Amino acid sequence: MSVISHQPADITTLQSLEKKILWLATWMIHQANTTRSKADGVKVGGHQASCASLVSVMTALFLHTLRAEDRIAVKPHAGPVFHAIQYLLGNQTLGRLKNFRDFGGAQPYPSKTKDKADVDFSTGSVGLGVAETLFASMVQEYIHSHELVDPKESPKGRMIGLLGDAELDEGNIFEALLEGWKHEVKNCWWIVDYNRQSLDGVINDRLFNRITGFFSAVNWNVVALKYGLKLQAIFETPIGPALKIWIDDCPNQTYSALTFQGGPSWREALKLDLKGAKGLKAFLGEYDDDELHALMTNLGGHDMEAILQAFDEAEGKDQPHCFIAYTIKGYNLPLAGHKDNHAGILNEGQIQKFRESLGVKEGEEWEKFSGMDMPAEDIERFLSEVPFAQRITREQRTTQAATIAVPELLTPDAPSQSTQEAFGKIMNDLGRGTSELAKRVVTTAPDVTVSTNLGGWVNQRSPFHIKKREDIFRQMHVPSPHKWSQQPKGQHIELGIAENNLFLLLGALGLSHDLFEQRLLPVGTLYDPFIARGLDAMTYACYQDARFMLVATPSGISLGPEGGAHQSIFTPLIGMGHANLASFEPAYADELSAIMAWGFGHMQKPGGSSVYLRLSTRPLEQPAREMSSTLKAGILAGAYWAVEPQPGAELAIAYSGVVAPEARAAFNIIREDIPGAGLLAITSQDRLYSSWTAAAQARKGGHQGARSPIEQLLSELSPEASLVTVQDGHPLALGWLGSVLGQRCEALGVDRFGQAGSVAQLYAEYGIDTDAVVDAVADIIVQQASVTTPSSITAE
């Protein structure tokens, strides 16, 4: 493919805009730290040096290379550069720039949900935004392979990640690269801001070779933007070969220090190190100190023409690209090169000197085109014709991805089954059907597809790959119940054992309606304890408001012989405490089918969220009952009376999930002594808690009659009633119930690491069996008696 030639006028305009963008980003951070009042005394912060190193690349990308269909994740610390560019393009307001890092202002790190500047991928948790672009590319291929879009109307875009070199310390990036290699990801660019400085120091000199080697090993095309065109021209002169070797061999720390010190130090270092080299005297005599400094810092990542050439050469190539852009942290700022510049802020004298050097008049610091040596109308015209400016932003959209109808999900009919087993049957039945829901569901798992009961669904819908791959075992007539022929129309994406990848893929799939205007309904499975291994990526997905259904199974010590390494303890607290995630822990199959149907609808609602189901492998005898509208409403609200208490009852036992038999057995024992007691089934402590706090807020707002479901349920008991709660998880998840109406509560659960054993042995050891529940009831009775009839205390 021929390289696009650039008119000098375009280069000049981009270079002029590059300076303006650097100024706006620097001024934005300066204002937030030095001008705006800080009543609470908390440091505001910002990263002027990290912005400066990436301004050239981002100017070239946003104002030349990006197309409307491209999607980009911006390096977190370059957020102000992104906001400045969006301001120039008319997608960001001046008010939000002035309130950068303040309430209602532009976010420190680009946020899909908090910013109004059409952010494609939130960034901030280092490395995750970059890896997300790879999985977004995979999702784009999935959508096109399934012919959900017209390629003429919705062409494939490039998924682009901008990352700092220190982000390559994050292991999740390399996990993602391996997964991308397996799935042959193509439409992906990663651009490394190789400024060789991290938060606490200077990057190891040998990192570059490791970067190139790893990317090449997974079939990425590595493009080094090391030298600017001026340096490349010097390399053709007599001093060129020696100078190039000197630069290549110069340690990162030395290069950074010389950059900070400037022209005289460059001159002295070259005189000493290149003494006797051919052409040295003529070379040094040709430049004054400022010119020599400019030449020696003419790196590829700051040379606009070199950057554009590299990007243009990559256009249309069917291979992922890694651009390693050599840059200088703090480029064109007084902080350039200093090892402590990461969070450095220009002082008042420095910022004013910088303003004057750019020709920005005092009082016009926020003006879009102040100081630029081009007519404003010419710049406006240029910006209006930028390809990226033609995209329809999120706020400009007039249509949304269609809502997928959710049919009734049939409850599997079996006298005894686990919730994990029921999940598999529900998915298998869904996969056999022809509903639009079945067409839009896509499943994924980190090498636990079979052990989480997704095998039936996969047999119906096949694994996905952009190329058709036959199941060799079936071709060779090896008996197996599993059909693993991969194909472009498959609806299951099999992953390796890396939970970060699972959540990043779920995040990308769960944003398909926003990124590609086509709704997918992702379902991901994993072992419940390993949520913690991917928690950062799960939080990242939820922070972006991605919509997915997470099925975590098996859970708790109910896993029995598997032992403590596979037994989750505090995951119910994660479900309760996590924003944008509705968590459930059903005990029975009919509860699960109702929750899943609700969940697929909730995932699509404007005010909805992702859904987390905590399931178990322990089979339970299923209740013989009809799913009435009242029962379903209670299940979805979070709780219902399994046994209604008599009005003013003195006791209720509340359980969640798989310990239902123990709770009911204990209830049957104590009801003879405590007639009228109630048995409360809790399907979602998360939903109960959220609605309880929402009702409290409503009352504060003047709605005195607001009552949450849990308040209504517990109000059937006496105000002095006691509660005993039990679940296979941390007791805090239900212990808060006593605070709802001020009733005494004793919470049973698991707060220690588990061990191998039978369910009966473990329940007894960790105090969640029938006897433990009965003992808790007895203890409460004793405690109540001691309060109502206090014993006398005699002082000795």
PyMOL commands that set and color helices and strands:
alter all, ss='L'
color gray80, all
select helices_A, chain A and resi 8-35+48-65+76-88+94-98+128-145+165-169+171-182+207-217+229-234+240-249+252-261+263-273+280-285+289-296+300-302+304-314+348-358+376-384+387-390+394-396+419-432+436-440+455-461+472-475+499-509+512-515+528-543+557-562+564-566+571-577+589-602+629-637+657-670+685-700+709-714+732-735+738-741+759-765+770-788
alter helices_A, ss='H'
color red, helices_A
select strands_A, chain A and resi 71-73+159-164+188-194+221-225+321-326+416-417+441-446+492-495+521-526+549-552+581-584+610-614+620-621+639-643+649-656+678-682+717-727+744-748
alter strands_A, ss='S'
color yellow, strands_A
deselect
rebuild
show_as cartoon
